[in-house]
Amino acid sequence: MWLPENGAVSARNFLRIGGEVMPSDALRMQEGNEDGNGNGRGTAVITRTRTKTKKPSLYRVLLLNDDYTPMEFVVHVLERFFQKDREAATRIMLHVHNHGVGECGVFTFEVAETKVAQVMDFARQHQHPLQCVMEKK
C-alpha cells in the first residue's frame, strides 16, 4: 500500500477514480502533470459521474365490484393478500360494494402484477368472478 512520505494517512491523500482508489500524488504522476519547467506542478481535471437512480413507477391494485362474490370472501382476500386487518379489509370491501371499485394498495410493477395474479387465481379456485386490476398511479 502506498503511504505519503510523512506517514500520515487521511482521506485527503486518496482519490476515487472510476472504481479505483488511488493516492492523490499518484494521480499527478500518472497524468504527467508538468508545467513545462520540470518542477511537477500543474493541474488535473477530475470529473465525477454520478448515476441518478430513478424511483420505480407505482401501481394501484384495485378490486372491482360484482354481484356474485360474497363480501366475506373479499374481506378474506384483503386480509390474506394485502395484510389488512379485519377493520381495514371491511372498510375497503364496503367501498368496493358502494362505489364499484376500491384500492387495495400501491406497489411497484412487479409486486402489483404478482398480487393481481394471486387474487385472480384464488378467486377462480373458489369459483368467484372477483376482478382485480392494476393501474399506474
Beta strands, then each sheet from edge to edge (+ up, - down):
strand 1: 14-17
strand 2: 20-23
strand 3: 58-64
strand 4: 101-108
strand 5: 131-136
sheet 1: 1+ 2-
sheet 2: 4+ 3- 5+
end
